[in-house]
Amino acid sequence: MDRRIRYLQKRTSEFQVVEHRPSDPSRVFFSAWVEVEDEAETTKTFRLVGSDEFDFDPQYISIDSPLARALIKKQVDDEIIVHTPAGDKAYYINKVWYQ
């Protein structure tokens, strides 16, 4: 536990707030909010965040995750395939926004 605390304290000093929007806000990049729909027509909303932030909110996913990697540079109406240990999953991008 102490080791994890030291690690997080060290990382905290390296954090950098990213406040600029990407040049093409219609595409998915770091800090984007994305609404996706799966094959069962279930919608989910995610925000792409750094690997040290994803556990702060259940809607946050690490930029290093398979889902986030599949979403990068995609836009509304694109379909993505995410390769998971349980098999491939298809998602349709409904909405992309930044706030």
C-alpha positions in Angstrom: 0.0 0.0 0.0 2.8 2.4 0.9 4.5 1.7 -2.4 1.3 2.5 -4.3 0.9 5.8 -2.4 4.5 6.8 -3.1 4.0 6.0 -6.8 0.8 8.1 -7.0 2.4 11.0 -5.1 5.3 11.0 -7.6 2.9 10.8 -10.6 0.7 13.7 -9.2 3.6 16.1 -9.7 3.8 15.0 -13.3 0.1 15.5 -14.1 -0.7 18.0 -16.8 -4.2 19.4 -17.4 -5.1 19.3 -21.1 -7.5 22.1 -21.9 -7.3 22.4 -25.6 -9.7 20.8 -28.0 -8.4 18.8 -31.0 -8.3 20.4 -34.4 -11.0 18.1 -35.5 -13.6 17.8 -32.7 -15.7 15.4 -34.7 -13.1 12.7 -34.2 -12.3 10.8 -31.0 -9.1 11.8 -29.3 -7.8 12.0 -25.7 -10.4 13.5 -23.3 -13.4 12.9 -25.7 -16.7 11.8 -24.5 -18.1 9.0 -26.7 -21.5 7.4 -26.9 -21.4 3.9 -28.4 -24.1 1.3 -29.2 -23.4 -2.4 -29.2 -25.0 -5.1 -31.2 -27.8 -5.5 -28.6 -28.6 -1.8 -29.1 -27.4 -1.0 -25.6 -25.8 2.5 -25.4 -22.8 3.3 -23.2 -21.0 6.6 -22.7 -17.2 6.7 -22.0 -14.5 9.4 -21.6 -11.0 8.6 -22.8 -8.6 9.6 -20.0 -5.0 8.9 -18.9 -4.0 5.6 -17.4 -3.8 7.2 -13.9 -7.4 8.6 -14.1 -9.6 5.8 -15.4 -10.5 4.4 -11.9 -12.0 7.7 -10.7 -15.3 7.3 -12.6 -16.9 4.2 -14.1 -17.4 6.0 -17.4 -13.7 6.8 -17.7 -11.6 4.4 -19.8 -7.9 4.4 -20.1 -6.5 5.7 -23.4 -4.5 2.4 -23.4 -7.5 0.1 -23.2 -8.5 -1.9 -26.3 -11.8 0.0 -26.6 -10.1 3.4 -26.5 -7.4 2.3 -29.0 -10.2 1.2 -31.3 -12.0 4.5 -30.9 -9.0 6.8 -31.6 -9.5 9.0 -34.7 -12.9 7.5 -35.4 -16.1 9.7 -35.8 -19.9 9.5 -35.6 -21.4 6.7 -37.7 -18.2 4.7 -37.7 -18.3 1.1 -36.6 -15.4 -0.3 -34.6 -14.4 -3.9 -33.6 -12.8 -4.4 -30.2 -10.7 -7.5 -29.7 -11.2 -8.8 -26.1 -10.3 -12.1 -24.4 -14.0 -13.0 -24.5 -14.1 -12.4 -28.3 -14.6 -9.6 -30.7 -17.3 -6.9 -30.0 -18.7 -4.5 -32.4 -19.7 -0.9 -31.5 -21.3 1.9 -33.5 -20.4 5.5 -32.6 -23.5 7.6 -31.9 -21.9 10.8 -30.6 -18.5 12.4 -29.9 -18.1 15.6 -27.8 -15.6 17.5 -25.6 -16.3 19.5 -22.5 
